């Protein structure tokens, strides 16, 4: 029997819409998508603390729809479930205060380095064609630049309200 035909003929699992084989395949794929993404907000390498992760978890699609479209009411708490719509004014906004850098006393030091003499040899790339670790930044905006711009825009929106 073909896999697709087989998963369609299975009886659904409790509180699910697909059979055990389909649920297993979908669960495995979503797990790989989530934990294989190095920029996933819950990853240990992303650099978000617990308060920042909590703020992201509590931000809803309903709030995003209110912020980006001219809606007065949306489905809440789940934008996907039919029900009585809620006013956009009653849906909590993203807490941007947890993303602001901590204000601490800093000292500035200046260091001078000398560059090694230039050679005419082209830089060798590793076999996987990725830049060497820690080498060369990609052109364009960095995550910090994008986050700073988002914070500025959110502060402007809050000042307008």
N, C-alpha and C positions, 0 to 999 in steps of 0.2 A: 504494500500500500504506500502511496505517496505521502510524504510528511504533511503537506498542506491539507490533503484530504483527511488524514488521520487526526490532526489537531482540531479540525472542524467537527469531527464526529465524536470527540471525547465529551463526556459529561462535565459541566463546569464544576470547579472546586467551590467549596463553601465561601460565600461572600466574594466570588470572582465571576468573571465573564467568560473565561476560557478554561480548557481542561488542564490537567497537571503538566503535560508536555509543553503546551504553549506558555503557561505561566512560568515554567522553569526557563524556557528560552528567553522570554521577555525580561524576566528578573535578572538573568545572567548578563544580557546585553546592557540593561540600564545600570547594573553594578559596574560593569567595565567602563561605561560612558562616564559615570560619576567619579569613580576612583582612578580612572586613567587620565583624567583631565587635570593637569598640574595647576590650572588656574581656578579649579573648583573652590568655592569660598570656604569650605570646611576642611580643606587640605592643610596639613601641618606646614607646608612650605610657602603658603600664600601670605602669611604674616598678619592675619587678622586675629585679634584677641577675642575672648568669649563674649564681651559686650557687643563688639562689632558683628560677630556671627549671629548673635541673638537679634540685633536690629535688622539684619538681612532676613532672618527667618520670619520675623514678625511683619515684614513688608509684604503686602498682598498684591495680587494681580488687579484686584478691584481698585486699590489705591493708585496703581500705575495707570490704569485706564482713566481715573479721575484726573490725574495730573497731566495726561497727554492728549486727552480729547475733551470736547466741550460737553461732557456729561454732567448732569445734576444728580443723577441716581444711577447706581449699578447694583448688580447682585453682590451680596456680602454676607458671610465671610468668604464664600467660594464663588468666584466669578463664573464657574462652570455649572453650578447647580441652580435650577429654576426655583424661584421663590419670590417673596416680596422684596423689591429693591430697597436699598438703603441710601440715604443722602450722602453725597461725597463729603460733606462737612463733618459727618460723624465717623468717618473712617480714619484711623490714626495714620499720621504721616511718618515717613522714615526719620528716625532719630539721628540727625547728622552730627550731633555733638560728640558722639562716641568715635567719630572718624577724624575729628580735629586733632592735630598734633598736640601732645602734652607740652605745656610751657615749663621749661626747665632752664636753669642758668647754664649757659654754655660758654666755653672759652674758645677763642679762635687761634689756631696756630697756622703758621705759614711754613710750608716745606718747599724746597727746590730740588727738582730731580733733573738729571741730564739724560737725554735720549741716547740710546746706543747709535753708533754710526749706521747710516742707511746703506743697504746693500741693493744690488740690482736684481737679486733673486726674487721671484714672485713667492708670496706666502703659500705654503702647501696647506691644502685643506685635508682634513681627515677623510678616510674612505667613505663615510656616510654623508659627506658633503655638508655637514653642519659646521657652524663656526666653532672654533675651539672653546672649551669652557671658560667663561669669564672674558672672552675676547669679543671685540667688536659689537657695539650695540646696533640694533636694527634701526633704520631710519624711521622717522615719524614720531608719533606721540608715545610716551611711556605710560605705564599704568599710573604712576604718581601724577603725571601731567593731566591725564584724563580724570583721575579722582579729584584733583584740585579744581578742575573746571566744573565738574559736577557739583562739588560743594559750593562753589561761587554761585552757580545757577540756582541751587536749592535755597541758599541764603537770600538771593534776590527775590525768589518766589515767596518766601516767608515774609520778607519786608513788604511786599505788595499786598499781602492778605490783611 
